[in-house]
Amino acid sequence: MSELRMARLRERMAETGTDLVVVGPSSHMVWLAGLSPHGDERPVMLFVGRDHAGILMPALNADSSRQHT
């Protein structure tokens, strides 16, 4: 994940009182985290909180994305 981009997002979250940002497979996920998972009927989401970030994705996609997280 881009540390600078993540830091800027968290600054904006603090300014606006936002606790959680959720991003699905899109250009936004690529820009923020450098991940480009295939979006299909299985859930794939990036959760960004004020202190932590996590990714929800099926186990079958995890191995190909692990090197980027």
N, C-alpha and C positions, 0 to 999 in steps of 0.2 A: 504494500500500500504506500502511496505517496504520503510521507510523513507531513510535508508542508501542506498539502491539500487537506489532509485529515485535520491538521491543526487549525487551518482556516475555517473549516466546517465547524469544528468545535467552538471556535471563537464566536462564530455567528449564532450557534445554538445557545451559547451563554447570553449573548446580547438579546435574543428573542425569547428566552425562557423555554426553549425546546429541550425536552429530555431525550428524545429518540428520533432518529432519522432512519427510514427503511428504504432501500434502493433495490429495485429488481434488475434483471438482466437488461442492460441498455447502455447507451453511450455514457450515461452518468456513472455507471458502475466501472466502466473501463477507465474513465477519467479519474475517478476517486481512488480506485483500488487496483487498477491494472488487470482486472479480471473480465473475461468475456465468455462466461458459461453459456451453453445453449439453453435458451428459454423454451420450455415445452410445458406439458401438463404437470410436471413435478415442480414443487416450490424451490426456488433459488432466490435468496434474499441476503443482502448485506445490511446488518443492523449496526448503527453507529450510536453509541451512547456518549455521555460526557467524558467517561473515563475508559471505556472499553469498546471494542468492535468485535463482531462475530459474523459468521456466515452460516446460513442454513442452506444445505443442499443435500441431495441424495448421495449415499455412499458411493454409488457407481461413478459419480462425477468428482468426488473428493480427491482421488489420486492425481488427476490431471491438473487440478487447481492448487494442490498443496504446495507446490514449488513457488507459487506466487504469494502465498500468505505468510 
